[in-house]
Amino acid sequence: MTQLIYQFYIKLRDIEPTIWRRIQVPDTYTFWGLHVAIQDAMGWLDCHLHAFRFRPKHKREIVEIGIPNEGWRC
């Protein structure tokens, strides 16, 4: 059985010079697993707001998964 690997190019917006990482994760990762991989790749300590936005197939509404901005403190 072949396992799929997804490759992501992650770039921080509005920062010069550009800060970016390329990561690869297995297709079995959840959004939490992807979050942890990004935290590790960036050297962060889970103190940054984040959100994943996507549109499910055949839907108009965008789904957002992440830490809400309201009252977040590290």
PQR file of N, CA, C, O and H, with PARSE charges and radii, in Angstrom:
ATOM      1  N   MET A   1       0.844  -1.185   0.000 -0.4000 1.5000
ATOM      2  CA  MET A   1       0.000   0.000   0.000 -0.0000 2.0000
ATOM      3  C   MET A   1       0.892   1.253   0.000  0.5500 1.7000
ATOM      4  O   MET A   1       1.829   1.361   0.792 -0.5500 1.4000
ATOM      5  N   THR A   2       0.593   2.166  -0.875 -0.4000 1.5000
ATOM      6  CA  THR A   2       1.367   3.396  -0.988 -0.0000 2.0000
ATOM      7  C   THR A   2       0.728   4.482  -0.139  0.5500 1.7000
ATOM      8  O   THR A   2      -0.483   4.698  -0.203 -0.5500 1.4000
ATOM      9  H   THR A   2      -0.167   2.078  -1.518  0.4000 1.0000
ATOM     10  N   GLN A   3       1.544   5.166   0.655 -0.4000 1.5000
ATOM     11  CA  GLN A   3       1.036   6.263   1.471 -0.0000 2.0000
ATOM     12  C   GLN A   3       1.320   7.571   0.760  0.5500 1.7000
ATOM     13  O   GLN A   3       2.427   7.796   0.272 -0.5500 1.4000
ATOM     14  H   GLN A   3       2.528   4.990   0.707  0.4000 1.0000
ATOM     15  N   LEU A   4       0.320   8.428   0.705 -0.4000 1.5000
ATOM     16  CA  LEU A   4       0.495   9.745   0.095 -0.0000 2.0000
ATOM     17  C   LEU A   4       1.226  10.667   1.061  0.5500 1.7000
ATOM     18  O   LEU A   4       1.044  10.592   2.276 -0.5500 1.4000
ATOM     19  H   LEU A   4      -0.579   8.245   1.101  0.4000 1.0000
ATOM     20  N   ILE A   5       2.052  11.534   0.501 -0.4000 1.5000
ATOM     21  CA  ILE A   5       2.745  12.566   1.261 -0.0000 2.0000
ATOM     22  C   ILE A   5       2.341  13.908   0.681  0.5500 1.7000
ATOM     23  O   ILE A   5       2.434  14.114  -0.529 -0.5500 1.4000
ATOM     24  H   ILE A   5       2.201  11.595  -0.486  0.4000 1.0000
ATOM     25  N   TYR A   6       1.897  14.816   1.522 -0.4000 1.5000
ATOM     26  CA  TYR A   6       1.552  16.170   1.089 -0.0000 2.0000
ATOM     27  C   TYR A   6       2.710  17.106   1.404  0.5500 1.7000
ATOM     28  O   TYR A   6       3.308  17.045   2.478 -0.5500 1.4000
ATOM     29  H   TYR A   6       1.821  14.649   2.505  0.4000 1.0000
ATOM     30  N   GLN A   7       3.010  17.963   0.453 -0.4000 1.5000
ATOM     31  CA  GLN A   7       4.068  18.958   0.649 -0.0000 2.0000
ATOM     32  C   GLN A   7       3.424  20.335   0.718  0.5500 1.7000
ATOM     33  O   GLN A   7       2.600  20.686  -0.126 -0.5500 1.4000
ATOM     34  H   GLN A   7       2.524  18.012  -0.420  0.4000 1.0000
ATOM     35  N   PHE A   8       3.803  21.109   1.724 -0.4000 1.5000
ATOM     36  CA  PHE A   8       3.270  22.453   1.922 -0.0000 2.0000
ATOM     37  C   PHE A   8       4.398  23.473   1.877  0.5500 1.7000
ATOM     38  O   PHE A   8       5.488  23.250   2.404 -0.5500 1.4000
ATOM     39  H   PHE A   8       4.473  20.824   2.410  0.4000 1.0000
ATOM     40  N   TYR A   9       4.109  24.585   1.240 -0.4000 1.5000
ATOM     41  CA  TYR A   9       4.998  25.739   1.248 -0.0000 2.0000
ATOM     42  C   TYR A   9       4.334  26.755   2.171  0.5500 1.7000
ATOM     43  O   TYR A   9       3.222  27.207   1.899 -0.5500 1.4000
ATOM     44  H   TYR A   9       3.223  24.766   0.811  0.4000 1.0000
ATOM     45  N   ILE A  10       5.002  27.112   3.249 -0.4000 1.5000
ATOM     46  CA  ILE A  10       4.434  28.000   4.268 -0.0000 2.0000
ATOM     47  C   ILE A  10       5.228  29.301   4.262  0.5500 1.7000
ATOM     48  O   ILE A  10       6.449  29.293   4.419 -0.5500 1.4000
ATOM     49  H   ILE A  10       5.906  26.745   3.470  0.4000 1.0000
ATOM     50  N   LYS A  11       4.532  30.412   4.083 -0.4000 1.5000
ATOM     51  CA  LYS A  11       5.193  31.714   4.014 -0.0000 2.0000
ATOM     52  C   LYS A  11       4.485  32.683   4.955  0.5500 1.7000
ATOM     53  O   LYS A  11       3.258  32.782   4.944 -0.5500 1.4000
ATOM     54  H   LYS A  11       3.540  30.418   3.955  0.4000 1.0000
ATOM     55  N   LEU A  12       5.259  33.394   5.767 -0.4000 1.5000
ATOM     56  CA  LEU A  12       4.673  34.399   6.653 -0.0000 2.0000
ATOM     57  C   LEU A  12       4.390  35.651   5.841  0.5500 1.7000
ATOM     58  O   LEU A  12       5.236  36.115   5.076 -0.5500 1.4000
ATOM     59  H   LEU A  12       6.256  33.313   5.776  0.4000 1.0000
ATOM     60  N   ARG A  13       3.204  36.188   6.011 -0.4000 1.5000
ATOM     61  CA  ARG A  13       2.806  37.388   5.271 -0.0000 2.0000
ATOM     62  C   ARG A  13       3.355  38.640   5.929  0.5500 1.7000
ATOM     63  O   ARG A  13       3.590  38.681   7.137 -0.5500 1.4000
ATOM     64  H   ARG A  13       2.516  35.811   6.632  0.4000 1.0000
ATOM     65  N   ASP A  14       3.554  39.661   5.105 -0.4000 1.5000
ATOM     66  CA  ASP A  14       3.909  41.008   5.555 -0.0000 2.0000
ATOM     67  C   ASP A  14       5.218  41.060   6.338  0.5500 1.7000
ATOM     68  O   ASP A  14       5.358  41.877   7.248 -0.5500 1.4000
ATOM     69  H   ASP A  14       3.362  39.628   4.124  0.4000 1.0000
ATOM     70  N   ILE A  15       6.168  40.208   5.999 -0.4000 1.5000
ATOM     71  CA  ILE A  15       7.479  40.219   6.662 -0.0000 2.0000
ATOM     72  C   ILE A  15       8.564  40.252   5.594  0.5500 1.7000
ATOM     73  O   ILE A  15       8.533  39.478   4.637 -0.5500 1.4000
ATOM     74  H   ILE A  15       6.055  39.545   5.260  0.4000 1.0000
ATOM     75  N   GLU A  16       9.512  41.145   5.768 -0.4000 1.5000
ATOM     76  CA  GLU A  16      10.678  41.228   4.873 -0.0000 2.0000
ATOM     77  C   GLU A  16      11.929  41.077   5.711  0.5500 1.7000
ATOM     78  O   GLU A  16      12.019  41.714   6.760 -0.5500 1.4000
ATOM     79  H   GLU A  16       9.537  41.774   6.545  0.4000 1.0000
ATOM     80  N   PRO A  17      12.889  40.281   5.316 -0.5600 1.5000
ATOM     81  CA  PRO A  17      12.839  39.394   4.161  0.2800 2.0000
ATOM     82  C   PRO A  17      11.852  38.256   4.402  0.5500 1.7000
ATOM     83  O   PRO A  17      11.461  37.980   5.536 -0.5500 1.4000
ATOM     84  N   THR A  18      11.466  37.611   3.326 -0.4000 1.5000
ATOM     85  CA  THR A  18      10.483  36.538   3.398 -0.0000 2.0000
ATOM     86  C   THR A  18      10.972  35.399   4.297  0.5500 1.7000
ATOM     87  O   THR A  18      12.116  34.954   4.202 -0.5500 1.4000
ATOM     88  H   THR A  18      11.783  37.835   2.405  0.4000 1.0000
ATOM     89  N   ILE A  19      10.077  34.945   5.164 -0.4000 1.5000
ATOM     90  CA  ILE A  19      10.343  33.777   6.009 -0.0000 2.0000
ATOM     91  C   ILE A  19       9.427  32.664   5.516  0.5500 1.7000
ATOM     92  O   ILE A  19       8.208  32.827   5.463 -0.5500 1.4000
ATOM     93  H   ILE A  19       9.147  35.306   5.241  0.4000 1.0000
ATOM     94  N   TRP A  20      10.027  31.532   5.155 -0.4000 1.5000
ATOM     95  CA  TRP A  20       9.237  30.436   4.618 -0.0000 2.0000
ATOM     96  C   TRP A  20       9.832  29.090   5.012  0.5500 1.7000
ATOM     97  O   TRP A  20      11.002  28.990   5.382 -0.5500 1.4000
ATOM     98  H   TRP A  20      11.017  31.400   5.198  0.4000 1.0000
ATOM     99  N   ARG A  21       9.010  28.074   4.925 -0.4000 1.5000
ATOM    100  CA  ARG A  21       9.427  26.699   5.159 -0.0000 2.0000
ATOM    101  C   ARG A  21       8.678  25.799   4.179  0.5500 1.7000
ATOM    102  O   ARG A  21       7.571  26.122   3.747 -0.5500 1.4000
ATOM    103  H   ARG A  21       8.060  28.155   4.625  0.4000 1.0000
ATOM    104  N   ARG A  22       9.280  24.691   3.840 -0.4000 1.5000
ATOM    105  CA  ARG A  22       8.610  23.647   3.061 -0.0000 2.0000
ATOM    106  C   ARG A  22       8.586  22.404   3.944  0.5500 1.7000
ATOM    107  O   ARG A  22       9.625  21.956   4.427 -0.5500 1.4000
ATOM    108  H   ARG A  22      10.179  24.428   4.190  0.4000 1.0000
ATOM    109  N   ILE A  23       7.404  21.859   4.147 -0.4000 1.5000
ATOM    110  CA  ILE A  23       7.290  20.668   4.989 -0.0000 2.0000
ATOM    111  C   ILE A  23       6.549  19.581   4.223  0.5500 1.7000
ATOM    112  O   ILE A  23       5.797  19.863   3.290 -0.5500 1.4000
ATOM    113  H   ILE A  23       6.560  22.223   3.754  0.4000 1.0000
ATOM    114  N   GLN A  24       6.767  18.356   4.623 -0.4000 1.5000
ATOM    115  CA  GLN A  24       6.049  17.215   4.067 -0.0000 2.0000
ATOM    116  C   GLN A  24       5.422  16.438   5.215  0.5500 1.7000
ATOM    117  O   GLN A  24       6.060  16.188   6.237 -0.5500 1.4000
ATOM    118  H   GLN A  24       7.377  18.127   5.381  0.4000 1.0000
ATOM    119  N   VAL A  25       4.173  16.065   5.030 -0.4000 1.5000
ATOM    120  CA  VAL A  25       3.454  15.306   6.054 -0.0000 2.0000
ATOM    121  C   VAL A  25       2.674  14.175   5.391  0.5500 1.7000
ATOM    122  O   VAL A  25       2.271  14.294   4.234 -0.5500 1.4000
ATOM    123  H   VAL A  25       3.655  16.269   4.199  0.4000 1.0000
ATOM    124  N   PRO A  26       2.460  13.086   6.114 -0.5600 1.5000
ATOM    125  CA  PRO A  26       1.678  11.978   5.545  0.2800 2.0000
ATOM    126  C   PRO A  26       0.203  12.350   5.430  0.5500 1.7000
ATOM    127  O   PRO A  26      -0.290  13.223   6.144 -0.5500 1.4000
ATOM    128  N   ASP A  27      -0.484  11.676   4.526 -0.4000 1.5000
ATOM    129  CA  ASP A  27      -1.907  11.974   4.304 -0.0000 2.0000
ATOM    130  C   ASP A  27      -2.779  11.606   5.497  0.5500 1.7000
ATOM    131  O   ASP A  27      -3.960  11.952   5.524 -0.5500 1.4000
ATOM    132  H   ASP A  27      -0.083  10.967   3.946  0.4000 1.0000
ATOM    133  N   THR A  28      -2.224  10.919   6.473 -0.4000 1.5000
ATOM    134  CA  THR A  28      -2.996  10.528   7.661 -0.0000 2.0000
ATOM    135  C   THR A  28      -3.042  11.637   8.718  0.5500 1.7000
ATOM    136  O   THR A  28      -3.769  11.521   9.703 -0.5500 1.4000
ATOM    137  H   THR A  28      -1.264  10.638   6.451  0.4000 1.0000
ATOM    138  N   TYR A  29      -2.270  12.709   8.518 -0.4000 1.5000
ATOM    139  CA  TYR A  29      -2.251  13.803   9.500 -0.0000 2.0000
ATOM    140  C   TYR A  29      -3.611  14.482   9.586  0.5500 1.7000
ATOM    141  O   TYR A  29      -4.293  14.670   8.579 -0.5500 1.4000
ATOM    142  H   TYR A  29      -1.678  12.803   7.717  0.4000 1.0000
ATOM    143  N   THR A  30      -3.985  14.839  10.786 -0.4000 1.5000
ATOM    144  CA  THR A  30      -5.169  15.671  11.023 -0.0000 2.0000
ATOM    145  C   THR A  30      -4.713  17.127  10.964  0.5500 1.7000
ATOM    146  O   THR A  30      -3.524  17.395  10.792 -0.5500 1.4000
ATOM    147  H   THR A  30      -3.431  14.685  11.604  0.4000 1.0000
ATOM    148  N   PHE A  31      -5.653  18.072  11.106 -0.4000 1.5000
ATOM    149  CA  PHE A  31      -5.257  19.480  11.168 -0.0000 2.0000
ATOM    150  C   PHE A  31      -4.383  19.726  12.400  0.5500 1.7000
ATOM    151  O   PHE A  31      -3.482  20.564  12.362 -0.5500 1.4000
ATOM    152  H   PHE A  31      -6.619  17.854  11.246  0.4000 1.0000
ATOM    153  N   TRP A  32      -4.641  19.007  13.480 -0.4000 1.5000
ATOM    154  CA  TRP A  32      -3.795  19.156  14.667 -0.0000 2.0000
ATOM    155  C   TRP A  32      -2.359  18.703  14.353  0.5500 1.7000
ATOM    156  O   TRP A  32      -1.402  19.374  14.739 -0.5500 1.4000
ATOM    157  H   TRP A  32      -5.373  18.326  13.511  0.4000 1.0000
ATOM    158  N   GLY A  33      -2.211  17.593  13.668 -0.4000 1.5000
ATOM    159  CA  GLY A  33      -0.886  17.122  13.275 -0.0000 2.0000
ATOM    160  C   GLY A  33      -0.178  18.113  12.375  0.5500 1.7000
ATOM    161  O   GLY A  33       1.022  18.346  12.526 -0.5500 1.4000
ATOM    162  H   GLY A  33      -2.988  17.047  13.354  0.4000 1.0000
ATOM    163  N   LEU A  34      -0.914  18.702  11.433 -0.4000 1.5000
ATOM    164  CA  LEU A  34      -0.335  19.726  10.559 -0.0000 2.0000
ATOM    165  C   LEU A  34       0.082  20.944  11.373  0.5500 1.7000
ATOM    166  O   LEU A  34       1.148  21.513  11.139 -0.5500 1.4000
ATOM    167  H   LEU A  34      -1.888  18.513  11.310  0.4000 1.0000
ATOM    168  N   HIS A  35      -0.745  21.344  12.319 -0.4000 1.5000
ATOM    169  CA  HIS A  35      -0.422  22.466  13.207 -0.0000 2.0000
ATOM    170  C   HIS A  35       0.894  22.203  13.943  0.5500 1.7000
ATOM    171  O   HIS A  35       1.759  23.077  14.000 -0.5500 1.4000
ATOM    172  H   HIS A  35      -1.612  20.882  12.510  0.4000 1.0000
ATOM    173  N   VAL A  36       1.042  21.019  14.497 -0.4000 1.5000
ATOM    174  CA  VAL A  36       2.254  20.672  15.240 -0.0000 2.0000
ATOM    175  C   VAL A  36       3.474  20.670  14.307  0.5500 1.7000
ATOM    176  O   VAL A  36       4.545  21.140  14.690 -0.5500 1.4000
ATOM    177  H   VAL A  36       0.340  20.310  14.450  0.4000 1.0000
ATOM    178  N   ALA A  37       3.316  20.144  13.092 -0.4000 1.5000
ATOM    179  CA  ALA A  37       4.423  20.136  12.126 -0.0000 2.0000
ATOM    180  C   ALA A  37       4.863  21.561  11.776  0.5500 1.7000
ATOM    181  O   ALA A  37       6.058  21.832  11.665 -0.5500 1.4000
ATOM    182  H   ALA A  37       2.445  19.762  12.781  0.4000 1.0000
ATOM    183  N   ILE A  38       3.903  22.464  11.604 -0.4000 1.5000
ATOM    184  CA  ILE A  38       4.233  23.864  11.302 -0.0000 2.0000
ATOM    185  C   ILE A  38       4.934  24.504  12.492  0.5500 1.7000
ATOM    186  O   ILE A  38       5.929  25.206  12.316 -0.5500 1.4000
ATOM    187  H   ILE A  38       2.932  22.244  11.694  0.4000 1.0000
ATOM    188  N   GLN A  39       4.429  24.271  13.700 -0.4000 1.5000
ATOM    189  CA  GLN A  39       5.066  24.810  14.904 -0.0000 2.0000
ATOM    190  C   GLN A  39       6.521  24.357  14.986  0.5500 1.7000
ATOM    191  O   GLN A  39       7.412  25.162  15.258 -0.5500 1.4000
ATOM    192  H   GLN A  39       3.620  23.701  13.843  0.4000 1.0000
ATOM    193  N   ASP A  40       6.755  23.086  14.756 -0.4000 1.5000
ATOM    194  CA  ASP A  40       8.117  22.535  14.809 -0.0000 2.0000
ATOM    195  C   ASP A  40       9.003  23.141  13.721  0.5500 1.7000
ATOM    196  O   ASP A  40      10.142  23.524  13.988 -0.5500 1.4000
ATOM    197  H   ASP A  40       6.031  22.432  14.535  0.4000 1.0000
ATOM    198  N   ALA A  41       8.489  23.226  12.510 -0.4000 1.5000
ATOM    199  CA  ALA A  41       9.277  23.744  11.383 -0.0000 2.0000
ATOM    200  C   ALA A  41       9.674  25.203  11.596  0.5500 1.7000
ATOM    201  O   ALA A  41      10.755  25.620  11.179 -0.5500 1.4000
ATOM    202  H   ALA A  41       7.564  22.914  12.292  0.4000 1.0000
ATOM    203  N   MET A  42       8.814  25.969  12.236 -0.4000 1.5000
ATOM    204  CA  MET A  42       9.080  27.388  12.457 -0.0000 2.0000
ATOM    205  C   MET A  42       9.854  27.639  13.752  0.5500 1.7000
ATOM    206  O   MET A  42      10.329  28.750  13.985 -0.5500 1.4000
ATOM    207  H   MET A  42       7.936  25.630  12.574  0.4000 1.0000
ATOM    208  N   GLY A  43       9.981  26.615  14.591 -0.4000 1.5000
ATOM    209  CA  GLY A  43      10.666  26.803  15.867 -0.0000 2.0000
ATOM    210  C   GLY A  43       9.815  27.544  16.884  0.5500 1.7000
ATOM    211  O   GLY A  43      10.336  28.164  17.811 -0.5500 1.4000
ATOM    212  H   GLY A  43       9.595  25.712  14.402  0.4000 1.0000
ATOM    213  N   TRP A  44       8.501  27.473  16.705 -0.4000 1.5000
ATOM    214  CA  TRP A  44       7.577  28.169  17.594 -0.0000 2.0000
ATOM    215  C   TRP A  44       7.227  27.285  18.788  0.5500 1.7000
ATOM    216  O   TRP A  44       7.411  26.068  18.762 -0.5500 1.4000
ATOM    217  H   TRP A  44       8.078  26.969  15.952  0.4000 1.0000
ATOM    218  N   LEU A  45       6.721  27.931  19.829 -0.4000 1.5000
ATOM    219  CA  LEU A  45       6.358  27.224  21.063 -0.0000 2.0000
ATOM    220  C   LEU A  45       4.851  27.216  21.295  0.5500 1.7000
ATOM    221  O   LEU A  45       4.392  27.278  22.435 -0.5500 1.4000
ATOM    222  H   LEU A  45       6.572  28.919  19.850  0.4000 1.0000
ATOM    223  N   ASP A  46       4.080  27.140  20.206 -0.4000 1.5000
ATOM    224  CA  ASP A  46       2.617  27.098  20.269 -0.0000 2.0000
ATOM    225  C   ASP A  46       2.030  28.359  20.883  0.5500 1.7000
ATOM    226  O   ASP A  46       1.038  28.297  21.608 -0.5500 1.4000
ATOM    227  H   ASP A  46       4.453  27.090  19.279  0.4000 1.0000
ATOM    228  N   CYS A  47       2.641  29.503  20.594 -0.4000 1.5000
ATOM    229  CA  CYS A  47       2.164  30.794  21.115 -0.0000 2.0000
ATOM    230  C   CYS A  47       1.736  31.729  19.981  0.5500 1.7000
ATOM    231  O   CYS A  47       1.687  32.944  20.173 -0.5500 1.4000
ATOM    232  H   CYS A  47       3.448  29.553  20.005  0.4000 1.0000
ATOM    233  N   HIS A  48       1.432  31.192  18.828 -0.4000 1.5000
ATOM    234  CA  HIS A  48       1.032  32.019  17.690 -0.0000 2.0000
ATOM    235  C   HIS A  48      -0.384  31.654  17.271  0.5500 1.7000
ATOM    236  O   HIS A  48      -0.752  30.480  17.226 -0.5500 1.4000
ATOM    237  H   HIS A  48       1.471  30.205  18.672  0.4000 1.0000
ATOM    238  N   LEU A  49      -1.162  32.668  16.969 -0.4000 1.5000
ATOM    239  CA  LEU A  49      -2.491  32.407  16.441 -0.0000 2.0000
ATOM    240  C   LEU A  49      -2.346  31.702  15.102  0.5500 1.7000
ATOM    241  O   LEU A  49      -1.391  31.946  14.364 -0.5500 1.4000
ATOM    242  H   LEU A  49      -0.863  33.622  17.005  0.4000 1.0000
ATOM    243  N   HIS A  50      -3.274  30.848  14.796 -0.4000 1.5000
ATOM    244  CA  HIS A  50      -3.243  30.165  13.509 -0.0000 2.0000
ATOM    245  C   HIS A  50      -4.659  29.801  13.101  0.5500 1.7000
ATOM    246  O   HIS A  50      -5.562  29.692  13.930 -0.5500 1.4000
ATOM    247  H   HIS A  50      -4.050  30.650  15.396  0.4000 1.0000
ATOM    248  N   ALA A  51      -4.822  29.619  11.816 -0.4000 1.5000
ATOM    249  CA  ALA A  51      -6.108  29.168  11.298 -0.0000 2.0000
ATOM    250  C   ALA A  51      -5.885  28.443   9.982  0.5500 1.7000
ATOM    251  O   ALA A  51      -5.029  28.829   9.185 -0.5500 1.4000
ATOM    252  H   ALA A  51      -4.089  29.708  11.142  0.4000 1.0000
ATOM    253  N   PHE A  52      -6.648  27.405   9.764 -0.4000 1.5000
ATOM    254  CA  PHE A  52      -6.683  26.702   8.495 -0.0000 2.0000
ATOM    255  C   PHE A  52      -8.043  27.024   7.885  0.5500 1.7000
ATOM    256  O   PHE A  52      -9.074  26.862   8.537 -0.5500 1.4000
ATOM    257  H   PHE A  52      -7.343  27.091  10.411  0.4000 1.0000
ATOM    258  N   ARG A  53      -8.043  27.469   6.663 -0.4000 1.5000
ATOM    259  CA  ARG A  53      -9.293  27.781   5.969 -0.0000 2.0000
ATOM    260  C   ARG A  53      -9.371  26.910   4.722  0.5500 1.7000
ATOM    261  O   ARG A  53      -8.404  26.785   3.970 -0.5500 1.4000
ATOM    262  H   ARG A  53      -7.205  27.600   6.133  0.4000 1.0000
ATOM    263  N   PHE A  54     -10.534  26.314   4.521 -0.4000 1.5000
ATOM    264  CA  PHE A  54     -10.727  25.501   3.326 -0.0000 2.0000
ATOM    265  C   PHE A  54     -12.199  25.459   2.969  0.5500 1.7000
ATOM    266  O   PHE A  54     -13.066  25.717   3.804 -0.5500 1.4000
ATOM    267  H   PHE A  54     -11.319  26.415   5.132  0.4000 1.0000
ATOM    268  N   ARG A  55     -12.460  25.138   1.748 -0.4000 1.5000
ATOM    269  CA  ARG A  55     -13.840  25.007   1.270 -0.0000 2.0000
ATOM    270  C   ARG A  55     -14.064  23.544   0.914  0.5500 1.7000
ATOM    271  O   ARG A  55     -13.432  23.017  -0.001 -0.5500 1.4000
ATOM    272  H   ARG A  55     -11.755  24.928   1.070  0.4000 1.0000
ATOM    273  N   PRO A  56     -14.977  22.883   1.650 -0.5600 1.5000
ATOM    274  CA  PRO A  56     -15.263  21.483   1.320  0.2800 2.0000
ATOM    275  C   PRO A  56     -15.799  21.362  -0.113  0.5500 1.7000
ATOM    276  O   PRO A  56     -16.434  22.275  -0.641 -0.5500 1.4000
ATOM    277  N   LYS A  57     -15.528  20.237  -0.701 -0.4000 1.5000
ATOM    278  CA  LYS A  57     -15.984  19.971  -2.062 -0.0000 2.0000
ATOM    279  C   LYS A  57     -17.490  20.200  -2.175  0.5500 1.7000
ATOM    280  O   LYS A  57     -18.259  19.747  -1.327 -0.5500 1.4000
ATOM    281  H   LYS A  57     -15.012  19.495  -0.272  0.4000 1.0000
ATOM    282  N   HIS A  58     -17.896  20.889  -3.202 -0.4000 1.5000
ATOM    283  CA  HIS A  58     -19.310  21.141  -3.512 -0.0000 2.0000
ATOM    284  C   HIS A  58     -20.013  22.000  -2.463  0.5500 1.7000
ATOM    285  O   HIS A  58     -21.234  21.926  -2.330 -0.5500 1.4000
ATOM    286  H   HIS A  58     -17.271  21.257  -3.891  0.4000 1.0000
ATOM    287  N   LYS A  59     -19.276  22.802  -1.727 -0.4000 1.5000
ATOM    288  CA  LYS A  59     -19.876  23.703  -0.730 -0.0000 2.0000
ATOM    289  C   LYS A  59     -19.463  25.137  -1.044  0.5500 1.7000
ATOM    290  O   LYS A  59     -18.436  25.363  -1.683 -0.5500 1.4000
ATOM    291  H   LYS A  59     -18.283  22.863  -1.834  0.4000 1.0000
ATOM    292  N   ARG A  60     -20.250  26.093  -0.602 -0.4000 1.5000
ATOM    293  CA  ARG A  60     -19.909  27.503  -0.781 -0.0000 2.0000
ATOM    294  C   ARG A  60     -19.240  28.092   0.451  0.5500 1.7000
ATOM    295  O   ARG A  60     -18.429  29.012   0.353 -0.5500 1.4000
ATOM    296  H   ARG A  60     -21.085  25.910  -0.083  0.4000 1.0000
ATOM    297  N   GLU A  61     -19.591  27.550   1.609 -0.4000 1.5000
ATOM    298  CA  GLU A  61     -19.070  28.090   2.871 -0.0000 2.0000
ATOM    299  C   GLU A  61     -17.633  27.663   3.117  0.5500 1.7000
ATOM    300  O   GLU A  61     -17.265  26.513   2.878 -0.5500 1.4000
ATOM    301  H   GLU A  61     -20.250  26.802   1.688  0.4000 1.0000
ATOM    302  N   ILE A  62     -16.828  28.600   3.595 -0.4000 1.5000
ATOM    303  CA  ILE A  62     -15.451  28.295   3.965 -0.0000 2.0000
ATOM    304  C   ILE A  62     -15.443  27.872   5.432  0.5500 1.7000
ATOM    305  O   ILE A  62     -16.071  28.514   6.275 -0.5500 1.4000
ATOM    306  H   ILE A  62     -17.127  29.535   3.789  0.4000 1.0000
ATOM    307  N   VAL A  63     -14.739  26.803   5.723 -0.4000 1.5000
ATOM    308  CA  VAL A  63     -14.602  26.297   7.090 -0.0000 2.0000
ATOM    309  C   VAL A  63     -13.274  26.802   7.636  0.5500 1.7000
ATOM    310  O   VAL A  63     -12.260  26.777   6.939 -0.5500 1.4000
ATOM    311  H   VAL A  63     -14.230  26.282   5.039  0.4000 1.0000
ATOM    312  N   GLU A  64     -13.282  27.260   8.882 -0.4000 1.5000
ATOM    313  CA  GLU A  64     -12.054  27.719   9.524 -0.0000 2.0000
ATOM    314  C   GLU A  64     -11.824  26.934  10.802  0.5500 1.7000
ATOM    315  O   GLU A  64     -12.712  26.824  11.647 -0.5500 1.4000
ATOM    316  H   GLU A  64     -14.106  27.281   9.449  0.4000 1.0000
ATOM    317  N   ILE A  65     -10.612  26.387  10.933 -0.4000 1.5000
ATOM    318  CA  ILE A  65     -10.215  25.646  12.128 -0.0000 2.0000
ATOM    319  C   ILE A  65      -8.983  26.337  12.682  0.5500 1.7000
ATOM    320  O   ILE A  65      -8.020  26.560  11.948 -0.5500 1.4000
ATOM    321  H   ILE A  65      -9.890  26.476  10.246  0.4000 1.0000
ATOM    322  N   GLY A  66      -8.994  26.683  13.970 -0.4000 1.5000
ATOM    323  CA  GLY A  66      -7.822  27.321  14.551 -0.0000 2.0000
ATOM    324  C   GLY A  66      -8.107  27.896  15.922  0.5500 1.7000
ATOM    325  O   GLY A  66      -9.107  27.573  16.564 -0.5500 1.4000
ATOM    326  H   GLY A  66      -9.777  26.502  14.566  0.4000 1.0000
ATOM    327  N   ILE A  67      -7.200  28.759  16.353 -0.4000 1.5000
ATOM    328  CA  ILE A  67      -7.353  29.431  17.642 -0.0000 2.0000
ATOM    329  C   ILE A  67      -7.963  30.803  17.395  0.5500 1.7000
ATOM    330  O   ILE A  67      -7.375  31.610  16.675 -0.5500 1.4000
ATOM    331  H   ILE A  67      -6.388  29.022  15.831  0.4000 1.0000
ATOM    332  N   PRO A  68      -9.130  31.091  17.974 -0.5600 1.5000
ATOM    333  CA  PRO A  68      -9.753  32.395  17.752  0.2800 2.0000
ATOM    334  C   PRO A  68      -8.909  33.519  18.346  0.5500 1.7000
ATOM    335  O   PRO A  68      -8.174  33.318  19.313 -0.5500 1.4000
ATOM    336  N   ASN A  69      -9.025  34.690  17.758 -0.4000 1.5000
ATOM    337  CA  ASN A  69      -8.232  35.846  18.145 -0.0000 2.0000
ATOM    338  C   ASN A  69      -8.662  36.437  19.492  0.5500 1.7000
ATOM    339  O   ASN A  69      -7.846  37.050  20.180 -0.5500 1.4000
ATOM    340  H   ASN A  69      -9.622  34.853  16.972  0.4000 1.0000
ATOM    341  N   GLU A  70      -9.891  36.266  19.864 -0.4000 1.5000
ATOM    342  CA  GLU A  70     -10.443  36.922  21.051 -0.0000 2.0000
ATOM    343  C   GLU A  70      -9.790  36.421  22.347  0.5500 1.7000
ATOM    344  O   GLU A  70      -9.892  35.244  22.694 -0.5500 1.4000
ATOM    345  H   GLU A  70     -10.553  35.768  19.305  0.4000 1.0000
ATOM    346  N   GLY A  71      -9.133  37.317  23.034 -0.4000 1.5000
ATOM    347  CA  GLY A  71      -8.608  37.010  24.346 -0.0000 2.0000
ATOM    348  C   GLY A  71      -7.411  36.069  24.376  0.5500 1.7000
ATOM    349  O   GLY A  71      -7.055  35.573  25.445 -0.5500 1.4000
ATOM    350  H   GLY A  71      -9.050  38.273  22.752  0.4000 1.0000
ATOM    351  N   TRP A  72      -6.797  35.816  23.267 -0.4000 1.5000
ATOM    352  CA  TRP A  72      -5.656  34.874  23.241 -0.0000 2.0000
ATOM    353  C   TRP A  72      -4.416  35.542  23.777  0.5500 1.7000
ATOM    354  O   TRP A  72      -4.032  36.618  23.318 -0.5500 1.4000
ATOM    355  H   TRP A  72      -7.086  36.219  22.399  0.4000 1.0000
ATOM    356  N   ARG A  73      -3.796  34.917  24.735 -0.4000 1.5000
ATOM    357  CA  ARG A  73      -2.511  35.393  25.257 -0.0000 2.0000
ATOM    358  C   ARG A  73      -1.607  34.190  25.473  0.5500 1.7000
ATOM    359  O   ARG A  73      -2.049  33.104  25.848 -0.5500 1.4000
ATOM    360  H   ARG A  73      -4.108  34.043  25.108  0.4000 1.0000
ATOM    361  N   CYS A  74      -0.343  34.422  25.225 -0.4000 1.5000
ATOM    362  CA  CYS A  74       0.625  33.329  25.376 -0.0000 2.0000
ATOM    363  C   CYS A  74       1.297  33.449  26.732  0.5500 1.7000
ATOM    364  O   CYS A  74       2.151  32.631  27.073 -0.5500 1.4000
ATOM    365  H   CYS A  74       0.016  35.304  24.921  0.4000 1.0000
TER
END
